[in-house]
Amino acid sequence: MHRTKFERLKDDLIGEAVLLILKEHGPITFTSLANRLHTMANVESNHERKNALIAAEDEVRQRIAGVPHDRGSVIGDYNVGRIRSLFKKETLIPPDKKH
C-alpha cells in the first residue's frame, strides 16, 4: 500500500479523465479513456502532470491490448466461459441422484 506520489497523481488524472468523459455523456471504455488521457497530455503544460498522463495512457492502452475481443466473457481477470460450464443444465446433478 506504499504508493508513490507519481502513482497517486496518475490515478487522480485517470479519475479526472473519466469525469470529463461523463460530463460529455460519452461512453466509459478503455479506448475513450486512453483517447481522453492523450488529449489531456497534449495540452498539459505542467511537466509532472504531462508525464503522469502519458504513463496513464500507456497503462490503459496495455490493458486494451490484453482484453479479448469477446468482452462479454471477461469479468475482472476471470474468464466467465470457464465458470459457466458449472451451471449448464447438463452438468448439474439431478436432485434424486444419491452419492
N, C-alpha and C positions, 0 to 999 in steps of 0.2 A: 504494500500500500504506500510505498515511498515513491510518489510520482514527482517527476521534475517539474520545474516551472514551465519548461517548454511543452511538456505533455499536457499540463493543465491548460495552457494557452491554446494548444491545438484542439483540445476537447471543447473549450469555450467557443472557438471560432467555428467548429462544426455545428454547435448549437445555434450560433448566430446565423449561419447559412441556412439551417433548417427553418428558423423563424422567418427569415426573408422569403423563403420559398412558400411558406404557409401564408404570409401576408399577401402574396401574389396569387393565392389559391391554386398553386401548382402542385403536381404530384410529388410526393416524397419517395424518390427512388435513389439507388446508388448513383445512377447516371446524372440525374438532376442535381444531386448533392455535389458530385465531382465537378460538374459544369459551373455551379454557383461558386464553389471554392476557387476555381480557376479565374472566374470573373473578378472575384474579390481580390485575389492576389495581383491581378493586372493593374488594379487601381490603388493598391495599398502603397503608402509612402514610408511607413514605419518598417525598417529592415527586419526586426524581430518578428513582427506580425506577418510580414510577407513570407519569411522562411517557414513559419508555422503553417500558413495557408498552403504553401507548396507541399509541405510534408503531409498535411491532412489530405490534400487532393491525391497524392501518391498512395496513401493508405487506403482511401476509398476505391481508387482505380484497381489496386491489388485485390481488393475484395470483389470487385466486379469480375475480374479475371477468374476468380476462384468459385463463383456461383454458377452452377449448371444452368443450362437454358430452360430446363423444366423447373422453374422456380417454385411450383406448387409442391414439389417433392422434398423441399428442404425447409425445416423449421429450426432456426438457430444453426447449430452444427450437426443436426441429426438428419439422416435420410429417412423420411417417413415411409418410403417403399419397403424398407426392412421391417418396420413396425406393423404396417397394415396387414401383412400376411398372418399375423397373430389373431386378427379379428375377422378374418374371412369366414364365411359360413362353413366351408369345407374343413377348416382347421379347428373349429370349436368342437369340444367333446359333448356328445349328447348327454342330457341330464340323467338318462336311465342307465348309462354305462357305469358299471362298478369296477373299481380297480383292485 
